[in-house]
């Protein structure tokens, strides 16, 4: 399963392309979708998952 980040040009974003979260890149499309759905925008400032986070993500 891949999310929208699979098409990202950033290597950092691409490493989260297999993440089960439906991430959107920063941009007008993400804000437009949040407005349309009337949901908050949750911002990930970036992270590098530790080993155990990666293990849990794989479950």
VMD Tcl script that builds the backbone (N, CA, C; Angstrom):
set m [mol new atoms 177]
animate dup $m
set s [atomselect $m all]
$s set {name element resname resid chain x y z} {
  {N N UNK 1 A 0.847 -1.182 0.000}
  {CA C UNK 1 A 0.000 0.000 0.000}
  {C C UNK 1 A 0.887 1.239 0.000}
  {N N UNK 2 A 0.652 2.126 -0.916}
  {CA C UNK 2 A 1.395 3.385 -0.918}
  {C C UNK 2 A 0.418 4.542 -0.790}
  {N N UNK 3 A 0.929 5.654 -0.339}
  {CA C UNK 3 A 0.110 6.858 -0.219}
  {C C UNK 3 A 0.599 7.896 -1.231}
  {N N UNK 4 A 0.100 9.083 -1.133}
  {CA C UNK 4 A 0.446 10.159 -2.083}
  {C C UNK 4 A 1.932 10.505 -2.103}
  {N N UNK 5 A 2.636 10.191 -1.055}
  {CA C UNK 5 A 4.049 10.556 -0.993}
  {C C UNK 5 A 4.912 9.725 -1.940}
  {N N UNK 6 A 4.369 8.678 -2.514}
  {CA C UNK 6 A 5.133 7.872 -3.472}
  {C C UNK 6 A 5.552 8.711 -4.676}
  {N N UNK 7 A 4.790 9.751 -4.988}
  {CA C UNK 7 A 5.108 10.612 -6.133}
  {C C UNK 7 A 5.912 11.845 -5.727}
  {N N UNK 8 A 6.263 11.970 -4.464}
  {CA C UNK 8 A 6.997 13.148 -3.985}
  {C C UNK 8 A 8.413 13.174 -4.558}
  {N N UNK 9 A 8.942 14.362 -4.718}
  {CA C UNK 9 A 10.318 14.487 -5.207}
  {C C UNK 9 A 11.320 14.475 -4.056}
  {N N UNK 10 A 10.851 14.704 -2.844}
  {CA C UNK 10 A 11.723 14.738 -1.677}
  {C C UNK 10 A 12.043 13.318 -1.197}
  {N N UNK 11 A 13.327 12.985 -1.060}
  {CA C UNK 11 A 13.690 11.662 -0.535}
  {C C UNK 11 A 13.133 11.439 0.872}
  {N N UNK 12 A 13.080 12.501 1.679}
  {CA C UNK 12 A 12.527 12.373 3.035}
  {C C UNK 12 A 11.060 11.956 2.960}
  {N N UNK 13 A 10.279 12.624 2.101}
  {CA C UNK 13 A 8.864 12.279 1.993}
  {C C UNK 13 A 8.688 10.883 1.400}
  {N N UNK 14 A 9.504 10.528 0.436}
  {CA C UNK 14 A 9.387 9.215 -0.192}
  {C C UNK 14 A 9.606 8.076 0.799}
  {N N UNK 15 A 10.422 8.302 1.819}
  {CA C UNK 15 A 10.654 7.217 2.773}
  {C C UNK 15 A 9.404 6.910 3.595}
  {N N UNK 16 A 8.386 7.775 3.518}
  {CA C UNK 16 A 7.123 7.534 4.230}
  {C C UNK 16 A 5.992 7.149 3.277}
  {N N UNK 17 A 6.340 6.818 2.047}
  {CA C UNK 17 A 5.331 6.471 1.041}
  {C C UNK 17 A 4.603 5.170 1.363}
  {N N UNK 18 A 5.214 4.297 2.133}
  {CA C UNK 18 A 4.576 3.029 2.504}
  {C C UNK 18 A 3.853 3.134 3.846}
  {N N UNK 19 A 3.880 4.297 4.440}
  {CA C UNK 19 A 3.232 4.521 5.733}
  {C C UNK 19 A 1.721 4.388 5.571}
  {N N UNK 20 A 1.019 3.776 6.530}
  {CA C UNK 20 A -0.430 3.608 6.396}
  {C C UNK 20 A -1.227 4.904 6.567}
  {N N UNK 21 A -0.571 5.992 6.903}
  {CA C UNK 21 A -1.252 7.281 7.034}
  {C C UNK 21 A -1.430 7.886 5.638}
  {N N UNK 22 A -2.565 8.488 5.397}
  {CA C UNK 22 A -2.847 9.109 4.098}
  {C C UNK 22 A -2.244 10.517 4.062}
  {N N UNK 23 A -0.913 10.586 4.023}
  {CA C UNK 23 A -0.210 11.872 4.038}
  {C C UNK 23 A -0.435 12.639 2.749}
  {N N UNK 24 A -0.467 13.948 2.878}
  {CA C UNK 24 A -0.488 14.856 1.723}
  {C C UNK 24 A 0.742 15.742 1.840}
  {N N UNK 25 A 1.322 16.095 0.711}
  {CA C UNK 25 A 2.404 17.083 0.735}
  {C C UNK 25 A 1.809 18.446 1.064}
  {N N UNK 26 A 2.633 19.317 1.621}
  {CA C UNK 26 A 2.218 20.686 1.932}
  {C C UNK 26 A 1.858 21.385 0.637}
  {N N UNK 27 A 0.693 21.959 0.577}
  {CA C UNK 27 A 0.310 22.681 -0.624}
  {C C UNK 27 A -1.168 22.998 -0.632}
  {N N UNK 28 A -1.598 23.777 -1.595}
  {CA C UNK 28 A -2.990 24.221 -1.644}
  {C C UNK 28 A -3.989 23.074 -1.741}
  {N N UNK 29 A -3.596 21.983 -2.407}
  {CA C UNK 29 A -4.519 20.854 -2.550}
  {C C UNK 29 A -4.869 20.255 -1.192}
  {N N UNK 30 A -3.882 20.147 -0.314}
  {CA C UNK 30 A -4.125 19.575 1.012}
  {C C UNK 30 A -5.080 20.460 1.811}
  {N N UNK 31 A -4.879 21.765 1.747}
  {CA C UNK 31 A -5.742 22.677 2.490}
  {C C UNK 31 A -7.148 22.728 1.890}
  {N N UNK 32 A -7.213 22.632 0.582}
  {CA C UNK 32 A -8.511 22.618 -0.084}
  {C C UNK 32 A -9.313 21.379 0.330}
  {N N UNK 33 A -8.650 20.242 0.380}
  {CA C UNK 33 A -9.318 18.999 0.796}
  {C C UNK 33 A -9.763 19.067 2.253}
  {N N UNK 34 A -8.931 19.631 3.105}
  {CA C UNK 34 A -9.308 19.773 4.518}
  {C C UNK 34 A -10.522 20.690 4.657}
  {N N UNK 35 A -10.544 21.774 3.908}
  {CA C UNK 35 A -11.706 22.669 3.938}
  {C C UNK 35 A -12.962 21.951 3.433}
  {N N UNK 36 A -12.808 21.217 2.332}
  {CA C UNK 36 A -13.941 20.512 1.747}
  {C C UNK 36 A -14.531 19.494 2.727}
  {N N UNK 37 A -13.641 18.788 3.441}
  {CA C UNK 37 A -14.092 17.768 4.388}
  {C C UNK 37 A -14.372 18.329 5.778}
  {N N UNK 38 A -14.034 19.603 5.987}
  {CA C UNK 38 A -14.197 20.255 7.285}
  {C C UNK 38 A -13.459 19.494 8.393}
  {N N UNK 39 A -12.187 19.224 8.126}
  {CA C UNK 39 A -11.333 18.523 9.088}
  {C C UNK 39 A -10.080 19.358 9.336}
  {N N UNK 40 A -9.441 19.188 10.487}
  {CA C UNK 40 A -8.217 19.943 10.760}
  {C C UNK 40 A -7.051 19.406 9.935}
  {N N UNK 41 A -6.066 20.241 9.753}
  {CA C UNK 41 A -4.815 19.845 9.109}
  {C C UNK 41 A -3.844 19.469 10.218}
  {N N UNK 42 A -3.369 18.238 10.184}
  {CA C UNK 42 A -2.369 17.786 11.145}
  {C C UNK 42 A -1.025 17.846 10.446}
  {N N UNK 43 A -0.108 18.564 11.010}
  {CA C UNK 43 A 1.178 18.813 10.369}
  {C C UNK 43 A 2.260 17.942 10.987}
  {N N UNK 44 A 2.935 17.183 10.154}
  {CA C UNK 44 A 4.104 16.430 10.605}
  {C C UNK 44 A 5.319 17.266 10.245}
  {N N UNK 45 A 6.033 17.703 11.239}
  {CA C UNK 45 A 7.194 18.554 11.018}
  {C C UNK 45 A 8.385 17.709 10.576}
  {N N UNK 46 A 8.211 16.438 10.611}
  {CA C UNK 46 A 9.250 15.521 10.174}
  {C C UNK 46 A 9.721 14.658 11.324}
  {N N UNK 47 A 10.021 13.451 10.989}
  {CA C UNK 47 A 10.548 12.552 11.998}
  {C C UNK 47 A 11.322 11.440 11.311}
  {N N UNK 48 A 12.220 10.886 12.030}
  {CA C UNK 48 A 12.901 9.680 11.590}
  {C C UNK 48 A 12.537 8.625 12.622}
  {N N UNK 49 A 11.859 7.605 12.194}
  {CA C UNK 49 A 11.361 6.601 13.126}
  {C C UNK 49 A 12.506 5.767 13.696}
  {N N UNK 50 A 12.405 5.498 14.981}
  {CA C UNK 50 A 13.380 4.625 15.616}
  {C C UNK 50 A 13.095 3.179 15.196}
  {N N UNK 51 A 13.951 2.300 15.550}
  {CA C UNK 51 A 13.794 0.892 15.168}
  {C C UNK 51 A 12.455 0.332 15.618}
  {N N UNK 52 A 12.079 0.575 16.869}
  {CA C UNK 52 A 10.847 -0.020 17.386}
  {C C UNK 52 A 9.611 0.613 16.755}
  {N N UNK 53 A 9.668 1.872 16.400}
  {CA C UNK 53 A 8.552 2.489 15.674}
  {C C UNK 53 A 8.389 1.830 14.313}
  {N N UNK 54 A 9.502 1.534 13.672}
  {CA C UNK 54 A 9.437 0.865 12.373}
  {C C UNK 54 A 8.885 -0.543 12.509}
  {N N UNK 55 A 9.264 -1.230 13.582}
  {CA C UNK 55 A 8.742 -2.573 13.829}
  {C C UNK 55 A 7.229 -2.511 14.032}
  {N N UNK 56 A 6.760 -1.558 14.846}
  {CA C UNK 56 A 5.328 -1.430 15.104}
  {C C UNK 56 A 4.566 -1.026 13.850}
  {N N UNK 57 A 5.168 -0.191 13.030}
  {CA C UNK 57 A 4.510 0.235 11.794}
  {C C UNK 57 A 4.292 -0.951 10.869}
  {N N UNK 58 A 5.185 -1.919 10.907}
  {CA C UNK 58 A 5.092 -3.082 10.034}
  {C C UNK 58 A 4.002 -4.063 10.471}
  {N N UNK 59 A 3.511 -3.905 11.680}
  {CA C UNK 59 A 2.467 -4.832 12.185}
  {C C UNK 59 A 1.139 -4.618 11.513}
}
mol reanalyze $m
mol bondsrecalc $m
mol representation Tube
mol addrep $m
